[in-house]
Every structure is written in C-alpha cells, then in structure tokens.
Amino acid sequence: MVQAWYMDESADDPRLPHRTEPARPVGLEQLRRLGVLYWKVPGTTAPKAPALARRRSGRNSSWGQIKTFYEEHLHLDDEIRYILDGSGYFDVRDQDDRWIRIFMEKGDLITLPAGIYHRFTLDEQNYVKAMRLFVGDPVWTPYNRPADHLEARGQYLRFLAQST
C-alpha cells in the first residue's frame, strides 16, 4: 500500500521523511484527485514481466532511463516510474501548493501527470534503481518552476479545478 503524507517545512536533509507533526497521511484517493496514480507490482524484476507490461501497454509507454531531480519541475508528458530496487521519495504539490511526500520502494509504479510540479530524492539508504516509461517517443525535458506559462501546466490546473 502506498505511503504518502504532507511534508513539514524543514530545510533539513531532503533524504529524511519530513513528516508533519501531527502526522497528516495522504491516501490513494487524494493522490488520484491530483492525477497521481500508484500501483504495487510485486515480484517484477524485468521490463517484460506480465504485470508491468499490462501497465505499460495501457498507457502506450516504452522504457527509459532514470534521472533524479530534486529541483522542483514539471514535464510536458506523464512521468511514469517503476522502482526496481532501493527506495526514495517523490514529492508532489497539491491543489494548495503544499508538498506531499510519496515513499517509493521496490515494486512500486507511479504515474505523475503532465504539468504537476514535483521532485525526486533518495531516502537515507542512498540507493534506488528505477526505470522511466515514456508515452510515445522518449522525451526527458524538465521545466523548472516557474513554468506556469506552459500549456501542460494550464491543462493540469484545469484538471485540478474539475476534480476538486
């Protein structure tokens, strides 16, 4: 099951969990309202595994390579990541611009919608092996914040307005 929570405002080591006090957990339904999709795909170690292939084919995705970015950014296409080994955190902004931290570990698959501000960091284990899936031709262009002028951001904001 997904582990997600609102982050505190601390500027300490980004590899720490940064849970608010008191804790404010975030469930799958709240993530879905932000356009963030999550699946647990246990026992998958290769791109051709049937469970992962079903997720990939449903979104017309192909395989790519991970790049880690802690600077806040967005993409013009969905970001789809599968964690092969290790662990780390995806941080996403909610509709009120607050950070939600999503813990990712081996077997986790996540889709972040085009236009959502996000970032990724390792956790205290300092290791993750992940793959990126692409919709259509592989494109990996991050647009650091502010990028509100981009059409993908506008489309995402319209999606948020309809889902809340």
Accessible surface in RSA format (square Angstrom, percent):
REM  Atomic radii and reference values for relative SASA: ProtOr
REM  Chains: A
REM  Algorithm: Lee & Richards
REM  Probe-radius: 1.40
REM  Slices: 20
REM RES _ NUM      All-atoms   Total-Side   Main-Chain    Non-polar    All polar
REM                ABS   REL    ABS   REL    ABS   REL    ABS   REL    ABS   REL
RES MET A   1   171.66  88.9 122.16  80.8  49.50 117.8 120.68 102.6  50.97  67.5
RES VAL A   2    14.57   9.6   1.76   1.6  12.81  30.9   2.75   2.4  11.83  32.1
RES GLN A   3    83.95  46.9  77.85  56.9   6.10  14.5  30.45  64.8  53.50  40.6
RES ALA A   4     5.67   5.2   0.00   0.0   5.67  12.9   0.00   0.0   5.67  15.0
RES TRP A   5     5.44   2.2   5.44   2.6   0.00   0.0   5.44   2.9   0.00   0.0
RES TYR A   6    10.81   5.0  10.81   6.2   0.00   0.0   9.21   6.9   1.60   2.0
RES MET A   7    19.76  10.2   7.93   5.2  11.83  28.2   7.93   6.7  11.83  15.7
RES ASP A   8    49.90  35.0  37.59  37.4  12.31  29.1  22.04  51.9  27.86  27.8
RES GLU A   9   172.91  99.3 141.44 107.0  31.47  74.9  67.29 130.2 105.62  86.2
RES SER A  10    51.35  43.4  21.35  28.5  30.00  69.1  29.13  62.0  22.21  31.1
RES ALA A  11   109.18 100.4  67.72 104.5  41.47  94.3  78.11 110.0  31.08  82.3
RES ASP A  12    91.49  64.1  80.53  80.2  10.96  25.9  15.13  35.6  76.36  76.2
RES ASP A  13    49.18  34.4  35.05  34.9  14.13  33.4  27.60  65.0  21.58  21.5
RES PRO A  14    47.74  34.8  46.74  42.6   1.00   3.6  47.74  39.4   0.00   0.0
RES ARG A  15    76.20  32.0  76.07  38.8   0.13   0.3  19.95  27.3  56.24  34.1
RES LEU A  16    59.36  33.1  59.36  42.5   0.00   0.0  59.36  41.7   0.00   0.0
RES PRO A  17    49.23  35.9  49.23  44.9   0.00   0.0  49.23  40.6   0.00   0.0
RES HIS A  18    13.93   7.6   6.25   4.3   7.68  19.6   7.17   7.4   6.76   7.9
RES ARG A  19   102.07  42.9  92.02  46.9  10.04  23.9  32.56  44.5  69.51  42.1
RES THR A  20    22.44  16.0  21.35  21.6   1.10   2.6  22.12  29.7   0.33   0.5
RES GLU A  21   159.07  91.3 126.43  95.6  32.64  77.7  60.18 116.4  98.89  80.7
RES PRO A  22   114.17  83.2 106.95  97.5   7.22  26.2 112.75  93.1   1.43   8.9
RES ALA A  23    64.12  59.0  43.44  67.0  20.68  47.1  43.61  61.4  20.52  54.3
RES ARG A  24   101.99  42.8  98.27  50.1   3.71   8.8  41.57  56.8  60.42  36.6
RES PRO A  25   109.26  79.6  89.63  81.7  19.63  71.4  90.23  74.5  19.03 118.3
RES VAL A  26     6.66   4.4   0.00   0.0   6.66  16.0   0.88   0.8   5.78  15.7
RES GLY A  27    42.13  52.0   0.00   N/A  42.13  52.0  33.52  92.0   8.61  19.3
RES LEU A  28    40.30  22.4  35.01  25.0   5.29  13.3  35.01  24.6   5.29  14.2
RES GLU A  29    96.95  55.7  94.17  71.2   2.79   6.6  51.48  99.6  45.47  37.1
RES GLN A  30    40.70  22.8  39.13  28.6   1.57   3.7  10.10  21.5  30.60  23.2
RES LEU A  31     0.17   0.1   0.17   0.1   0.00   0.0   0.17   0.1   0.00   0.0
RES ARG A  32   113.41  47.6 104.16  53.1   9.25  22.0  35.96  49.1  77.45  46.9
RES ARG A  33   102.29  42.9  98.87  50.4   3.42   8.1  34.72  47.5  67.57  40.9
RES LEU A  34     2.09   1.2   2.09   1.5   0.00   0.0   2.09   1.5   0.00   0.0
RES GLY A  35    13.44  16.6   0.00   N/A  13.44  16.6   8.48  23.3   4.96  11.1
RES VAL A  36     0.76   0.5   0.00   0.0   0.76   1.8   0.00   0.0   0.76   2.1
RES LEU A  37    51.23  28.5  50.50  36.1   0.74   1.9  51.23  36.0   0.00   0.0
RES TYR A  38    24.50  11.4   8.71   5.0  15.79  41.1   5.72   4.3  18.78  23.1
RES TRP A  39    59.20  23.8  54.87  26.6   4.33  10.2  41.17  21.9  18.03  29.3
RES LYS A  40    81.26  39.6  59.93  36.8  21.33  50.8  54.85  49.4  26.40  28.1
RES VAL A  41     4.02   2.6   2.57   2.3   1.45   3.5   4.02   3.5   0.00   0.0
RES PRO A  42   102.71  74.9  83.48  76.1  19.23  69.9  86.91  71.8  15.79  98.2
RES GLY A  43    79.05  97.5   0.00   N/A  79.05  97.5  40.17 110.2  38.88  87.1
RES THR A  44     5.05   3.6   2.82   2.9   2.22   5.3   0.81   1.1   4.24   6.4
RES THR A  45    97.29  69.2  76.48  77.5  20.81  49.6  49.31  66.2  47.98  72.5
RES ALA A  46    45.74  42.1  44.97  69.4   0.77   1.8  45.42  64.0   0.32   0.8
RES PRO A  47    48.03  35.0  48.03  43.8   0.00   0.0  48.03  39.7   0.00   0.0
RES LYS A  48   178.56  87.1 159.21  97.7  19.35  46.1 108.96  98.1  69.60  74.1
RES ALA A  49    20.81  19.1  14.10  21.8   6.71  15.3  20.23  28.5   0.57   1.5
RES PRO A  50    97.91  71.4  91.35  83.3   6.56  23.8  97.31  80.3   0.59   3.7
RES ALA A  51    36.59  33.6  32.53  50.2   4.06   9.2  32.62  45.9   3.96  10.5
RES LEU A  52     0.00   0.0   0.00   0.0   0.00   0.0   0.00   0.0   0.00   0.0
RES ALA A  53    27.44  25.2  26.24  40.5   1.21   2.7  26.58  37.4   0.86   2.3
RES ARG A  54   156.81  65.8 145.68  74.3  11.13  26.5  71.67  98.0  85.14  51.6
RES ARG A  55    93.10  39.1  84.80  43.2   8.30  19.8  12.40  17.0  80.70  48.9
RES ARG A  56    58.68  24.6  57.64  29.4   1.03   2.5   2.43   3.3  56.24  34.1
RES SER A  57    78.45  66.3  58.45  78.0  20.00  46.1  48.20 102.6  30.25  42.4
RES GLY A  58    65.08  80.3   0.00   N/A  65.08  80.3  34.88  95.7  30.20  67.6
RES ARG A  59    78.13  32.8  68.33  34.8   9.80  23.3  24.68  33.7  53.45  32.4
RES ASN A  60   116.66  80.5 102.25  98.8  14.41  34.7  27.82  67.0  88.84  85.9
RES SER A  61    14.23  12.0   0.22   0.3  14.01  32.3   0.40   0.8  13.83  19.4
RES SER A  62    41.86  35.4  40.27  53.7   1.59   3.7  41.39  88.1   0.47   0.7
RES TRP A  63    63.41  25.4  44.71  21.6  18.69  43.9  43.56  23.2  19.85  32.2
RES GLY A  64    24.09  29.7   0.00   N/A  24.09  29.7  14.71  40.4   9.38  21.0
RES GLN A  65   145.46  81.3 132.45  96.8  13.01  31.0  41.46  88.2 104.00  78.9
RES ILE A  66    42.97  24.4  32.55  24.3  10.41  25.1  32.55  23.4  10.41  28.3
RES LYS A  67   110.67  54.0 100.71  61.8   9.95  23.7  55.97  50.4  54.70  58.3
RES THR A  68    76.93  54.7  51.81  52.5  25.12  59.9  20.47  27.5  56.46  85.3
RES PHE A  69    58.50  29.3  54.52  33.8   3.98  10.3  57.79  35.0   0.70   2.0
RES TYR A  70    81.53  38.1  71.54  40.7   9.99  26.0  61.82  46.5  19.71  24.3
RES GLU A  71   109.15  62.7  96.85  73.3  12.30  29.3  41.31  79.9  67.84  55.4
RES GLU A  72    27.40  15.7  23.36  17.7   4.04   9.6  10.28  19.9  17.12  14.0
RES HIS A  73     3.30   1.8   3.30   2.3   0.00   0.0   2.32   2.4   0.97   1.1
RES LEU A  74     0.00   0.0   0.00   0.0   0.00   0.0   0.00   0.0   0.00   0.0
RES HIS A  75     3.13   1.7   2.14   1.5   0.99   2.5   1.82   1.9   1.31   1.5
RES LEU A  76    91.34  50.9  70.20  50.2  21.14  53.1  70.20  49.3  21.14  56.9
RES ASP A  77    32.90  23.0  28.20  28.1   4.70  11.1  26.97  63.5   5.92   5.9
RES ASP A  78    26.73  18.7  24.01  23.9   2.72   6.4   1.78   4.2  24.95  24.9
RES GLU A  79     5.54   3.2   5.19   3.9   0.34   0.8   1.06   2.1   4.48   3.7
RES ILE A  80     4.79   2.7   4.79   3.6   0.00   0.0   4.79   3.4   0.00   0.0
RES ARG A  81     3.60   1.5   3.60   1.8   0.00   0.0   1.72   2.3   1.89   1.1
RES TYR A  82     0.02   0.0   0.02   0.0   0.00   0.0   0.02   0.0   0.00   0.0
RES ILE A  83     0.83   0.5   0.83   0.6   0.00   0.0   0.83   0.6   0.00   0.0
RES LEU A  84    26.97  15.0  21.99  15.7   4.98  12.5  21.99  15.4   4.98  13.4
RES ASP A  85    61.82  43.3  61.82  61.5   0.00   0.0   8.37  19.7  53.45  53.3
RES GLY A  86    19.83  24.5   0.00   N/A  19.83  24.5  15.28  41.9   4.56  10.2
RES SER A  87    10.37   8.8  10.37  13.8   0.00   0.0   4.48   9.5   5.89   8.3
RES GLY A  88     0.00   0.0   0.00   N/A   0.00   0.0   0.00   0.0   0.00   0.0
RES TYR A  89    11.90   5.6  11.88   6.8   0.01   0.0   0.10   0.1  11.80  14.5
RES PHE A  90     4.10   2.0   4.10   2.5   0.00   0.0   4.10   2.5   0.00   0.0
RES ASP A  91     0.02   0.0   0.02   0.0   0.00   0.0   0.00   0.0   0.02   0.0
RES VAL A  92     0.00   0.0   0.00   0.0   0.00   0.0   0.00   0.0   0.00   0.0
RES ARG A  93    41.97  17.6  40.76  20.8   1.20   2.9   3.46   4.7  38.51  23.3
RES ASP A  94     6.79   4.8   0.00   0.0   6.79  16.1   0.00   0.0   6.79   6.8
RES GLN A  95    82.99  46.4  53.83  39.3  29.16  69.4  18.66  39.7  64.34  48.8
RES ASP A  96    90.80  63.6  66.67  66.4  24.13  57.1  23.52  55.3  67.28  67.1
RES ASP A  97    61.52  43.1  53.93  53.7   7.59  18.0  27.72  65.2  33.80  33.7
RES ARG A  98    91.46  38.4  87.34  44.5   4.13   9.8  51.42  70.3  40.05  24.3
RES TRP A  99    35.00  14.0  30.14  14.6   4.86  11.4  22.64  12.1  12.37  20.1
RES ILE A 100     0.00   0.0   0.00   0.0   0.00   0.0   0.00   0.0   0.00   0.0
RES ARG A 101     0.00   0.0   0.00   0.0   0.00   0.0   0.00   0.0   0.00   0.0
RES ILE A 102     0.00   0.0   0.00   0.0   0.00   0.0   0.00   0.0   0.00   0.0
RES PHE A 103    36.10  18.1  34.31  21.3   1.79   4.7  34.31  20.8   1.79   5.1
RES MET A 104     0.00   0.0   0.00   0.0   0.00   0.0   0.00   0.0   0.00   0.0
RES GLU A 105    66.27  38.0  66.27  50.1   0.00   0.0   9.81  19.0  56.45  46.1
RES LYS A 106   103.31  50.4  95.75  58.8   7.56  18.0  48.27  43.4  55.04  58.6
RES GLY A 107     3.03   3.7   0.00   N/A   3.03   3.7   3.03   8.3   0.00   0.0
RES ASP A 108     3.41   2.4   3.41   3.4   0.00   0.0   0.00   0.0   3.41   3.4
RES LEU A 109     1.02   0.6   1.02   0.7   0.00   0.0   1.02   0.7   0.00   0.0
RES ILE A 110     0.07   0.0   0.07   0.1   0.00   0.0   0.07   0.1   0.00   0.0
RES THR A 111     1.51   1.1   1.51   1.5   0.00   0.0   1.43   1.9   0.07   0.1
RES LEU A 112     0.92   0.5   0.61   0.4   0.32   0.8   0.61   0.4   0.32   0.9
RES PRO A 113    24.60  17.9  20.38  18.6   4.22  15.3  21.25  17.5   3.35  20.8
RES ALA A 114    25.18  23.2  18.92  29.2   6.25  14.2  19.20  27.0   5.98  15.8
RES GLY A 115     0.09   0.1   0.00   N/A   0.09   0.1   0.00   0.0   0.09   0.2
RES ILE A 116     0.66   0.4   0.40   0.3   0.26   0.6   0.40   0.3   0.26   0.7
RES TYR A 117     0.03   0.0   0.00   0.0   0.03   0.1   0.00   0.0   0.03   0.0
RES HIS A 118     3.16   1.7   3.16   2.2   0.00   0.0   3.14   3.2   0.02   0.0
RES ARG A 119    32.10  13.5  32.10  16.4   0.00   0.0   0.01   0.0  32.09  19.4
RES PHE A 120    10.07   5.0   8.59   5.3   1.48   3.9   8.59   5.2   1.48   4.2
RES THR A 121    13.00   9.2   8.95   9.1   4.05   9.7   4.20   5.6   8.80  13.3
RES LEU A 122    51.20  28.5  48.84  34.9   2.36   5.9  48.84  34.3   2.36   6.3
RES ASP A 123     9.94   7.0   9.94   9.9   0.00   0.0   3.83   9.0   6.11   6.1
RES GLU A 124   100.68  57.8  82.27  62.2  18.41  43.8  21.71  42.0  78.97  64.5
RES GLN A 125   135.03  75.5 113.33  82.8  21.70  51.7  31.04  66.1 103.99  78.9
RES ASN A 126    80.82  55.7  61.10  59.0  19.72  47.5  21.84  52.6  58.98  57.0
RES TYR A 127   105.74  49.4 103.29  58.8   2.45   6.4  88.84  66.8  16.90  20.8
RES VAL A 128    22.74  15.0   3.82   3.5  18.92  45.6   3.82   3.3  18.92  51.3
RES LYS A 129   113.47  55.4 110.48  67.8   3.00   7.1  57.08  51.4  56.39  60.1
RES ALA A 130     9.59   8.8   0.25   0.4   9.34  21.3   0.25   0.4   9.34  24.7
RES MET A 131    14.89   7.7  14.64   9.7   0.25   0.6  14.81  12.6   0.08   0.1
RES ARG A 132     0.29   0.1   0.29   0.1   0.00   0.0   0.27   0.4   0.02   0.0
RES LEU A 133     0.99   0.6   0.99   0.7   0.00   0.0   0.99   0.7   0.00   0.0
RES PHE A 134     8.57   4.3   8.57   5.3   0.00   0.0   8.57   5.2   0.00   0.0
RES VAL A 135    60.38  39.7  49.15  44.5  11.23  27.1  49.15  42.7  11.23  30.4
RES GLY A 136    44.91  55.4   0.00   N/A  44.91  55.4  40.20 110.3   4.72  10.6
RES ASP A 137   120.68  84.5 110.22 109.7  10.46  24.7  26.59  62.6  94.09  93.8
RES PRO A 138    85.60  62.4  63.52  57.9  22.07  80.2  64.00  52.8  21.59 134.2
RES VAL A 139    81.34  53.5  75.70  68.5   5.64  13.6  81.01  70.4   0.33   0.9
RES TRP A 140    45.75  18.4  22.80  11.0  22.95  53.9  22.44  12.0  23.31  37.8
RES THR A 141    57.02  40.6  52.71  53.4   4.31  10.3  33.16  44.5  23.86  36.1
RES PRO A 142    38.55  28.1  24.34  22.2  14.21  51.7  24.34  20.1  14.21  88.3
RES TYR A 143    69.13  32.3  65.55  37.3   3.58   9.3  45.42  34.1  23.71  29.2
RES ASN A 144    69.27  47.8  55.09  53.2  14.17  34.1  15.57  37.5  53.70  51.9
RES ARG A 145    80.63  33.9  58.80  30.0  21.83  52.0  20.20  27.6  60.43  36.6
RES PRO A 146   113.01  82.4 100.20  91.3  12.81  46.6 100.32  82.8  12.68  78.8
RES ALA A 147     1.69   1.6   1.69   2.6   0.00   0.0   1.69   2.4   0.00   0.0
RES ASP A 148    82.87  58.0  65.43  65.1  17.43  41.2  29.13  68.5  53.74  53.6
RES HIS A 149   153.41  83.8 113.52  78.9  39.89 102.1  95.58  98.5  57.83  67.3
RES LEU A 150    31.99  17.8  28.98  20.7   3.01   7.6  30.42  21.4   1.57   4.2
RES GLU A 151   107.27  61.6  97.18  73.5  10.09  24.0  59.05 114.2  48.22  39.4
RES ALA A 152     9.16   8.4   4.45   6.9   4.70  10.7   6.64   9.4   2.51   6.7
RES ARG A 153    22.76   9.6  22.76  11.6   0.00   0.0   0.01   0.0  22.75  13.8
RES GLY A 154    17.29  21.3   0.00   N/A  17.29  21.3  16.81  46.1   0.48   1.1
RES GLN A 155   103.08  57.6  96.70  70.7   6.38  15.2  24.96  53.1  78.11  59.2
RES TYR A 156     7.45   3.5   3.62   2.1   3.83  10.0   7.15   5.4   0.30   0.4
RES LEU A 157    78.71  43.8  73.58  52.6   5.12  12.9  73.99  52.0   4.72  12.7
RES ARG A 158   127.99  53.7 125.10  63.8   2.89   6.9  71.44  97.6  56.54  34.3
RES PHE A 159    78.41  39.2  74.82  46.3   3.59   9.3  77.36  46.9   1.05   3.0
RES LEU A 160    13.64   7.6  13.26   9.5   0.37   0.9  13.45   9.4   0.18   0.5
RES ALA A 161    76.55  70.4  48.96  75.6  27.59  62.8  57.88  81.5  18.66  49.4
RES GLN A 162   155.26  86.8 120.31  87.9  34.94  83.2  44.72  95.2 110.54  83.8
RES SER A 163    34.48  29.1  12.77  17.0  21.71  50.0  22.96  48.9  11.52  16.1
RES THR A 164   104.09  74.0  43.09  43.7  60.99 145.4  56.08  75.3  48.00  72.6
END  Absolute sums over single chains surface
CHAIN  1 A     8385.4       6783.6       1601.8       4554.1       3831.3
END  Absolute sums over all chains
TOTAL          8385.4       6783.6       1601.8       4554.1       3831.3
